[in-house]
């Protein structure tokens, strides 16, 4: 191979490596931008008259310095202020297990005359023979239940998760009506509901109950206010310490979670509802909602989003990217690196193709609407699974030029999707994932191009003059 042919792939490899490193560095930064709270427009009167709702995680950080309990303290307040009932909205911070990654919300009603202290929980489900099937179909059945508050909160105490309470300052008559409604709700014929992660979950159900008690004032107030953050931004910030899960979940989520939402819709997460009730109180309704109280402040400290896992995430992909796609270009004549490049090509097409197949199946055959209209299919298409046997057939028949042309075509879909995402033609936050797909496909194409020239030269030499 001539000197020019040696230099060109190495220059391309170095350029691609630089782009990959830039993308890797930008991913955690972009996650921070996604979760950043956009500032209010000083020219807009509605924003100056009404406080912009603070993001749930940001609100939780504000509470870190305002705890009124010593670490390890555990208390369930029962002061009714001279009334018969006490009603609290309970918020449990996110936990370490993925199932608890977004936290939890419950409704507590205490009757000082009878001593009944119930916590009503909308996050229950029955793990029977149909649950997995219904979950895969996007139609999981959840239910509401009621138990003694101390017993229900005991598991969160064992998990060292902070517990917050916000008292609803309502009359005994309204509290009695709420208790009657909840006791009716937990009856077997009324307790089940169709769960939706963003629209109908354990938090939105409690939010709606609180709004009913306040005669719809809460919904009217927050619906009128725009929320600068999307569902994707608010949910992904809590996965910031799990980069592999963060990446995979973002790949699966479609354009629905990037649609504009108001502050009422934004309160689908426990921390967001807690911040919303605090904002309602600060907006002149201190007579309806009490200040946030910390019922449990564990010795282990509160919930944090660690960024150190991103180091291992980036190192992992750096090794994969360099060893599988960059090095085979730098040492293109090495048989060992050539085989590693083939393995990386096979792995990429398999994983990206299976991801695309999963997105397609969820889009067309389930009710997981948060996956619908996913532009990541432009870079992670199930058709990539067919590229593997097609490319092998072309290679076995010495169709090197056709094989190279095939992989050149594969650059176009993710590149077009990446440009459309950057220019706003696609209303979905997907440019980092499509950029990765574009770079990988470009590197694969360059490797096939130079291998084509190598193999063609060998065939010509074997045939002789």
N, C-alpha and C positions, 0 to 999 in steps of 0.2 A: 504494500500500500504506500502511495506517495506521501510526502510530508504534508501536503495540503489536506489529504484525506485523514491524516492523523490529527491535525490541528482542529479542523472544523467540528468533529463530534465532541472534542474536549471543551472547546469554547461553548458549544451549546449545552454541554453538561454543566459547566460552571454557571452559565446564565440560569439554567433551570434550578440548580442548587440554590442560587441566590433568591430566586422567586419563591421556592419552597420555604426557605428560612424566613423570608419576609412574611409569607402567609402564616407560618407557624407562630411567629412573634405577634402578628396582628390578631390571631384568633382570641387569646385571652383578653387583649386590649379591646377588641370589638365586643366581647361579652360584657366587659365593663361599661362600654358605651351603650349597649343595648339596655343595661339595667340602670343607667344614669337617669335621674329625674330631670326632664326638660324644664327649663325655667319658664315662668309666666311672662306673657307679653305686657310690659308696663303700660302700653297704650290701650289695652282691652279693659273696659270698666268692669265686666263681669269677673275678670280674674283678680282685679284689685279689691273687689267687694267680697269675694269669696276665696278662702285659702285653697290652694291647690293641694290635693290629697297627696301626702307623702307615701312613697313606696313602703311596702310592709317591712322589708329588710332594713331600709334606712330608719324607719320608725323604731324597729327593734334595737338598733344601735343607739338611738337616742335614749332608750330606756336603760341602757347598760349603766349609766351613771346616776340613775334616779331610783335605784332600788331602796325600799324602806324595810327590807328584811335582811338579816345577816345571812351569809352563805350557810346553807344547810337547813335554814328555817323552813317550816312547813305549817301553814295555817289556812283554815277555811273560815272566812268571816261569816258570822251569823247575826251581826248587828242589823236589825230591821228598821232602826230609826223610829220606833214607836208604832210601826205598822205590823200587820200580821205576816205579810209575805216579803220575801226578798228574792229578786230575780237578777241573775248575773249571766253575762255572756262570757264563756270560758274559752280562752285561747291557749293551746299547747304549742310550744315552739317546735320546729322541725327536729327530727331525730336522725340517727346514723343509718338506720335501715332504709332502703329505697322506698318501701311502702309508706314510711313516715317522713319522706323528704320534704313535703310541703306543709307539715304541721297538721293541726286538727282544731275544730271548733265544736263546742257543745253549749247547751242551754241548761242553766241550773235554776231550780225553783225551790225555795225553802219556806215551809209553813211553820211558823214559830209556835202555833197553838197545838198542832198535832205532832210536831217534831219530824214530820216527813221532809226529807232533803233529797230531792231527785235531780239527777243529771240526765238530760235527754240527748241522745247521741244518734246522729243521722249517718254515721259512718260504718254501720254494721252490714254484714252480708253472711249468707249461709253457704258454706263451701260444700255444696252437694254435687251430684253427678252432672248437673246442667250448668254449673257456674262457669267452668272453664270455657265451655262452648259459647255461652252467652257473652262472656268477656271478649272472646276472639271475634264474635260477631258485632261487637260494639254496643251490646244491649245488656250490660250487667245489671242485675237486680240488687239494689241495696235496700236497707230497711232502717227504721228508727226504733230505738229501745230506750227504756228508762231504768236506772238502778240508783242505789244509794250513792251520793256524790263521793263520799270518802272511799268507798270500794272502787268506784269507776276510775278515780284519779290515782289510785294506788299504783297501777302499772306504770303510769308516767313518772311517779316518784321513784320507782325502781330504775327507770331508764335515765334518771338525772336530767329530765327535760323541764325547763322552766314553765310554770303555769301562771297565766294572767287572768284576772277577772275585771270586768267592767259592769258595774251595777246599773240596772235600768230603774230609774226613779219614777216608778209608775204607781198609781193608786192600787189599793187592795182589790177593788172591783175589777180592774183590768188584769191584775195578777191572777185573780181567781178564774177569770175567763181564759187566760192563757194556760193555766194549769188544767182546766177542764178540756181545752182543745188538745193539749199534748197527751193527756190520758186517753182521749179518743183516738188520737193519731197512732198510738202504739198498739192499738188493738190489732189482732192478726189480719183482719180484713182491710185495714187501712195503712198498715205500716210500710208496705213495699213501694218503691218508686224506681223509675228508670234512671240510672246514674249517668251523668255527663260531666266530664272533668272540668269543663269551663262554665257550663250553663246551669247544671243541677247537681250539686254535691252536698257534702256535710256542712259546708260554710254557707252556700247560697240558701239552703233551707232555713238555717238559723237566722240569716239576714232577713229573709222574707217574713219570718215570725216576728222579728223585732219591728219591722216596718208596719206590720198589721197592728201591733200595739200602739204605734205612733201615728196611726190613721193615714199611712202612706206618705207621710212627710219626708221620710228618709229617702225613698226612691225619687220623689219629685225633686228634692234638693240635688242629689248626686247625678241624676239623669241629665240635668240641665248643664252639667259641667263636663267639658271635654277632658279626656285623659291622654296625655302625651305618650304614654307607654302602652305597648300592645300586650296581648295575652302571652305571646312568646317571650317578651322581655321579662315580664314579672315571674313567669314560671321557670325560665332558664336561669335566672339569677340564683335560685336556690339549688341548682345543680352545678354551680360554679366550681365546687370542690370535687366533682366527679367528671373529669374531662371526657372520658370515653363514653359515658352515658350521655353527657351533654352533646357530644358530637353526633352520636347515633340518634338521639331524640330529635335534634334539629334536622337531621336528614329526613326523618319520617314525617315531620310536621309540614303541612301544606300552607296555602295562602290564607286559610281561615284565621289562623292565630296571629296574622299580621294585619288584619283589618282594624280600622279605628274603633275604639270602644270608649264608652263614657265611664265616669267614675263609679257608677252603680255596677256596671258589668265588671269593672276592675276588682270588685270586692268578692271575687270567687275564691280567693286564697285566705286562710285564717289570719295571717299577719296583715293583709290588706284590709280585711274587715275590722280588725282591731284599730288600725290606723284611721279607717273611715269613721268609726264611732268616736274616736278621739277628736277628729276634725269637726265632726258634728257638734261635739261639746264645746270646742273652741269657737265655733261660729255663733255662739250665743244660746246654746241649749244645755247649759250646765244643770238646769233643773230637770233634765230628762235622762242624761247619761252621766254616771260618775267617772271620776278619774281612774286611770289604769292602776290596778293594784297587783302586786306580785305575790301570789299565793305560795309559790315554791321557788326558792333561789338555791339551786344545788351547789354542792361544794365543787363540783367539776367545772363550774362556770357555764356561761350561756352558749347558744348556738353561734358558730362562726363558719365562714366559708373559706377553707384553706386553699391557698394558691400553690402550695408545694407540689400537689399531684400533677399540675401542669408541666412541671419540669420533667417528670418521668414520661408524661404523655408526649411531649415534644421530642425527648431523647428517643423514645420508642419509634416514632415516625421518622426521625432523622436517620436512624440506623436502617430502617426498612427502605426509606427513600434513596439513601446513598447506596446501600448494598444491592438493592434490586433494580434501580433505574439509572443512577448516576455513574456508578463504577463500571457497569457493562459498556458504557459509552467511552469512558476514559481509557479502559483497557479492552478495546473492542476486539482485539485479536486473541485475547486470552480465552481458552476453552472453558476454564472454570468459571470465569465471570459471565461467559455466555450462557452457561447452564443456569447460573443464578438469575440472570436476566429473564430466561424463559420461565423459571419458577415464579418470579415476581409478576410476569405478564399473566401467567395462569392464575395466580392468587388474586390479582387485581380484577380480572374479568369475572372470576367466580364470585368474589365478595360484592363487587359493584353490581353484577348482574342479579345476584340473589337479593340484594337490597332493593333494586328496582322491581323485582318480581314481588317482593313483600309489599311494597308501596302500591303496585298495581292491583294485587289481590285485595288489599284493604280498601282501596278506592272503589273498585267495581263490585265487590262481593260482601262488604260489611257496612255497618253504620258509623264507622269511625270517621266522621266528617272532618275532623281536624287534620286528616291525612289527605283529603281530597285536593285536587288541582295543585299537585306538587310539582313545581318546576325543576326539582332535583332529578327528575326522570330524564332530563336532557343530558345529564352526565352519568347517571346511574341507571341505565336502561336494562330491562331484562333481556334485550336483544344481545347484550354482551355475552350471555351464556351460549348463544349460537355462534359467536365469533370464534370461540375456541375450536370446535370441530371444523368449521369452515376454513380457518387459517391453517390448520394441520393438513387438511385435504389439499389446499393450494400448495403447501410446502412439499408434500409428498409427490406432487405432480410437477415439481420444479416451476411452478407459476410464481416466481419470486416477485416480479413486477406487479402482478395483480394483488398479491398479498400485501405489498407495500402500499398500493393505492387504497386498499381496503382500510388500512390503519390510518391513512391520511384523512379519509372521509370521517373517521371516528372523532377527529379533533373538532369538527365543525359544531355538532350539537352543544357540547358544554361551553364552547367559546361563545357561541351566539347567546346562550342562556346567561352566561356571565356578563356580557355586554348589556343585554336587556335588563338584567337586575341592577347594574350600576346606573343605567339611564332612567330607571323607574318604569320601564315598559312592562316589567313583571312586578306585581305588587307582593313580593315575597322576599324575605331576607334569606337569600341562598347563594350570594356571590362567593363566599369563601369556599363552599363545597364544590361549586362549579369551577372555580379557579383551580382547585386541587385536581379535579378530573381533567381539566384542560391541559395542565402541565404534565400529568402522568401520560395522557394520550399522546402528547407531543413527543415526550421522551421515548415512548414505545415506537412511535412512527420513525423517529430518527434512527433508532437501533435497527428496525426492519429495513430502512433505506440502505444503511451501510452494510448490513448483512446481505442484502440483495446484491450489492455490488461485489462483495467478497465471493458469494456462492456463484454468481454469474461468471466471474473471472475464473473460478475453479473449473466450471463446466466447459468454458471455452478452451482452457488449457488441456483438459482431458480429451476433448474431441480432436485437438491438434489442428494444423493448418488445413 
